[in-house]
Amino acid sequence: MRTRRLFWIYDSNRRGRAENICTIFPKAITGQANSLAPCDVCWTCHGLRSVSLVSFLVLIDTPSPPGTAINSAAPKPVNPAVRATRPRALLLLAVALILFLIFAVSAGRLLVRDRPEKSDVIIVLAGDSQDQRYRRGMELLRAGYARHLFLDASSDSNYFGHTPAEYAEAFLRKDAGEMSSAVSVCPFEEDSTVTETRFVAACLAPLHPQSVLLVTSDWHTARARSIFARRLPQYRWSVAAAHDDRIFGTSWWQHREWAKTTFQEWLKVGWWNAVDRWR
């Protein structure tokens, strides 16, 4: 046990001298002295005032004599429930942080589905600025994955006097070559994967297919398949990914554009699952 003793240090005839003023017990003295730490200077304490610049009070911890009782109130007991809650909260925080890090590392891969199956029709979704989706769809068509390919293109906007659907038709006539009879444009309106399903359904109806293969950008595959399977459950759906390293990579933290695409797609995934799915 250690007690606190207050000494009055002053210089008498230029010789250091210390006089023991009192023994300090916790909560047994004035608030000012009781708040002092060892070796703190106290210029005014117990009504004593320094008489010169070399005279001051100092608080020092010293061992208590054996059997000395300290006149202090017992510490308040800590509620066991509060004590048990703290480590539990820290554990939950650590688990949440670990799960978040696992999700962050896997966020890019979770967006991608690339499991094409042989189907009756291939649908190439709109939204690609470098023809990567179209090229991937034609590759699968030539490989025998389907008998017909639809290329989605917007018909409710104009660029230099023509709609994207009109440009797409002209493009297919030149590019498809020997496969031109097996490809056609599926025009749609409104820039949304959810609304696109209505126009795709109208294009598919005359062919009476049983299965459909979607082709879209890799980051869009998981959400696109979920939307089409939900809105058009009469067909069996599979999906193939078209890659564009400028826009997306599963290691999204390596490039700003990849991170941007990943973040925006997860926002759309969240909106689809929380709102549009149930409309």
C-alpha positions in Angstrom: 0.0 0.0 0.0 1.3 3.5 -0.8 0.1 6.8 0.6 0.6 10.3 -0.6 2.6 12.8 1.5 2.7 16.5 1.0 6.0 18.2 1.5 6.7 22.0 1.8 10.0 22.5 0.0 11.8 25.8 0.5 15.3 27.3 0.6 16.5 28.4 4.0 19.9 30.2 3.8 20.3 28.7 0.3 20.2 25.1 1.8 17.5 22.8 0.6 15.0 21.8 3.3 11.9 19.7 3.4 9.2 19.7 6.1 6.5 17.1 6.2 3.2 19.0 6.2 0.8 16.2 6.3 0.0 12.7 5.1 -2.4 12.8 2.2 -5.1 10.2 2.2 -7.5 9.9 -0.9 -10.6 12.1 -0.5 -9.4 13.3 2.9 -8.1 16.6 1.8 -9.2 19.5 -0.3 -10.0 18.9 -4.0 -7.0 20.8 -5.2 -4.4 18.8 -3.3 -6.3 15.5 -3.9 -6.0 16.0 -7.7 -2.3 16.4 -7.6 0.0 13.7 -9.1 3.4 12.8 -7.6 5.8 15.7 -7.9 3.2 18.2 -9.0 3.8 21.7 -7.8 1.0 23.1 -5.6 1.3 26.8 -4.9 -1.8 27.0 -2.7 -3.0 24.0 -0.7 -4.6 23.6 2.8 -4.7 27.3 3.1 -0.8 27.5 2.8 0.6 30.0 0.4 4.1 30.2 -0.9 6.3 32.9 0.7 8.8 33.1 -2.1 9.6 31.8 -5.6 11.7 29.1 -4.1 9.0 27.9 -1.7 6.4 25.4 -2.9 4.4 22.3 -2.1 5.1 19.0 -3.8 3.1 15.8 -3.6 5.1 12.6 -3.3 4.0 8.9 -3.2 5.5 7.1 -0.2 5.0 3.6 1.3 2.4 3.5 4.0 3.3 2.2 7.4 2.2 -1.4 8.1 -1.4 -1.5 9.2 -2.3 1.9 8.0 -5.9 2.1 6.9 -6.7 4.5 4.1 -9.8 6.5 4.6 -11.4 6.3 1.2 -14.6 5.2 -0.2 -14.7 1.7 -1.8 -14.7 1.7 -5.6 -18.1 1.3 -7.2 -18.6 -2.3 -8.4 -18.7 -2.7 -12.2 -21.9 -4.2 -13.6 -21.1 -7.8 -14.8 -23.4 -7.3 -17.7 -21.4 -4.2 -18.9 -18.1 -6.0 -18.3 -19.3 -9.0 -20.5 -20.7 -6.8 -23.2 -17.4 -5.0 -24.1 -15.5 -8.1 -25.3 -18.6 -9.3 -27.1 -18.9 -6.0 -28.9 -15.3 -6.0 -29.9 -15.6 -9.6 -31.2 -18.6 -8.6 -33.3 -16.7 -5.6 -34.7 -13.8 -7.8 -35.6 -16.0 -10.4 -37.3 -17.8 -7.7 -39.2 -14.5 -6.2 -40.3 -13.2 -9.6 -41.5 -16.4 -10.3 -43.4 -16.3 -6.8 -45.1 -12.7 -7.4 -46.2 -13.6 -10.8 -47.6 -16.5 -9.3 -49.5 -14.3 -6.4 -50.8 -11.7 -8.7 -52.1 -14.3 -10.9 -53.8 -16.6 -8.1 -55.0 -15.4 -8.2 -58.6 -15.6 -12.0 -59.0 -19.1 -12.1 -57.5 -20.4 -10.0 -60.4 -19.2 -12.4 -63.1 -21.0 -15.4 -64.5 -19.6 -17.1 -67.6 -21.3 -20.4 -68.2 -22.7 -20.4 -71.7 -24.9 -23.4 -72.6 -26.2 -24.5 -76.1 -29.5 -22.7 -76.6 -32.1 -21.9 -79.2 -31.3 -18.2 -79.4 -28.5 -15.8 -78.4 -29.4 -12.4 -77.1 -26.6 -9.8 -77.2 -27.5 -7.0 -74.8 -27.0 -3.4 -75.6 -24.6 -1.2 -73.7 -21.2 -2.0 -75.2 -19.1 0.8 -76.7 -16.4 -1.4 -78.3 -18.5 -4.2 -79.9 -17.0 -6.7 -77.4 -20.5 -8.2 -76.7 -21.3 -8.5 -80.3 -18.0 -10.2 -81.1 -18.5 -12.7 -78.3 -22.0 -13.4 -79.5 -20.9 -14.1 -83.1 -18.1 -16.3 -81.8 -20.7 -18.4 -79.9 -23.1 -18.4 -82.9 -20.3 -19.7 -85.2 -19.4 -22.3 -82.6 -23.0 -23.7 -82.7 -24.3 -22.5 -79.4 -27.6 -21.3 -81.1 -29.4 -21.1 -84.4 -30.1 -17.3 -84.3 -28.7 -14.2 -82.7 -30.5 -11.0 -81.7 -28.5 -7.8 -81.3 -30.3 -5.4 -79.0 -30.1 -1.7 -80.0 -32.0 1.4 -78.9 -34.7 2.8 -81.1 -35.7 5.8 -79.1 -32.7 8.0 -79.6 -31.0 9.6 -82.7 -27.4 10.2 -83.6 -26.7 12.1 -86.9 -30.2 11.3 -88.2 -30.4 7.6 -87.4 -31.2 5.5 -84.4 -28.7 3.0 -83.0 -31.0 0.2 -84.2 -30.8 1.5 -87.8 -27.0 1.7 -87.5 -26.9 -1.8 -86.1 -28.9 -3.2 -89.0 -26.5 -1.6 -91.5 -23.6 -2.9 -89.6 -24.9 -6.5 -89.5 -25.4 -6.5 -93.2 -21.7 -5.8 -93.8 -20.1 -7.6 -90.9 -22.1 -10.9 -90.4 -21.2 -12.2 -93.8 -22.4 -15.8 -94.3 -24.2 -15.6 -91.0 -26.3 -12.6 -92.0 -29.5 -14.7 -92.3 -29.0 -15.9 -88.7 -28.7 -12.5 -87.1 -31.1 -9.6 -86.6 -31.6 -6.5 -84.6 -34.0 -6.4 -81.6 -35.0 -2.8 -81.0 -35.8 -1.6 -77.5 -36.7 1.6 -75.7 -35.5 3.0 -72.4 -32.0 2.5 -71.1 -32.6 -0.2 -68.5 -31.9 -3.9 -68.3 -35.3 -4.4 -66.6 -37.3 -2.7 -69.3 -35.2 -4.3 -72.0 -36.7 -7.7 -71.0 -40.1 -6.6 -72.4 -38.7 -5.9 -75.8 -36.6 -9.1 -75.8 -39.8 -11.1 -75.1 -41.4 -9.6 -78.2 -38.4 -10.5 -80.3 -38.3 -14.1 -79.0 -42.0 -14.8 -79.3 -42.1 -15.6 -83.1 -39.2 -18.2 -82.7 -40.8 -20.1 -79.8 -37.5 -20.9 -78.1 -37.1 -23.0 -75.1 -33.7 -21.7 -74.0 -31.8 -18.4 -74.4 -28.2 -17.5 -74.1 -27.4 -14.0 -72.9 -24.2 -12.3 -73.9 -23.2 -9.2 -72.0 -20.2 -7.6 -70.3 -18.6 -9.7 -67.6 -19.4 -7.2 -64.8 -23.1 -7.2 -65.9 -23.6 -11.0 -66.3 -24.8 -11.9 -62.8 -27.4 -9.2 -62.6 -28.5 -9.6 -66.2 -29.2 -13.3 -65.8 -31.1 -12.7 -62.5 -33.3 -10.1 -64.2 -34.2 -12.1 -67.2 -34.8 -15.3 -65.3 -37.1 -13.4 -63.0 -39.0 -11.5 -65.7 -39.1 -14.2 -68.3 -39.2 -17.5 -66.4 -40.7 -19.4 -69.3 -37.2 -19.7 -70.8 -34.1 -21.5 -69.6 -31.3 -18.9 -69.3 -27.6 -19.1 -69.4 -25.0 -16.3 -69.8 -21.7 -15.7 -71.5 -19.2 -12.9 -70.5 -17.6 -10.5 -72.9 -14.4 -9.0 -71.5 -13.1 -5.4 -71.8 -10.0 -4.7 -69.8 -10.5 -1.0 -70.2 -13.7 -1.1 -68.1 -13.5 -3.9 -65.6 -11.3 -6.5 -64.0 -12.0 -8.7 -61.0 -9.1 -7.2 -59.1 -11.0 -3.9 -59.1 -8.6 -2.1 -56.7 -5.8 -2.0 -59.3 -7.4 0.6 -61.6 -9.7 3.5 -61.0 -12.1 2.6 -63.9 -12.4 -1.0 -62.6 -13.2 0.3 -59.1 -15.8 2.7 -60.5 -17.5 0.0 -62.6 -17.5 -2.4 -59.6 -19.0 0.2 -57.3 -21.7 1.3 -59.7 -22.7 -2.3 -60.6 -23.1 -3.2 -56.9 -25.4 -0.2 -56.4 -27.5 -1.6 -59.3 -27.4 -5.1 -57.9 -28.6 -3.7 -54.6 -31.4 -1.7 -56.2 -32.6 -4.7 -58.3 -32.7 -7.0 -55.3 -34.3 -4.5 -52.9 -36.7 -2.7 -55.2 -37.2 -3.7 -58.9 -37.3 -7.5 -58.2 -40.5 -7.0 -56.3 -42.4 -4.7 -58.6 
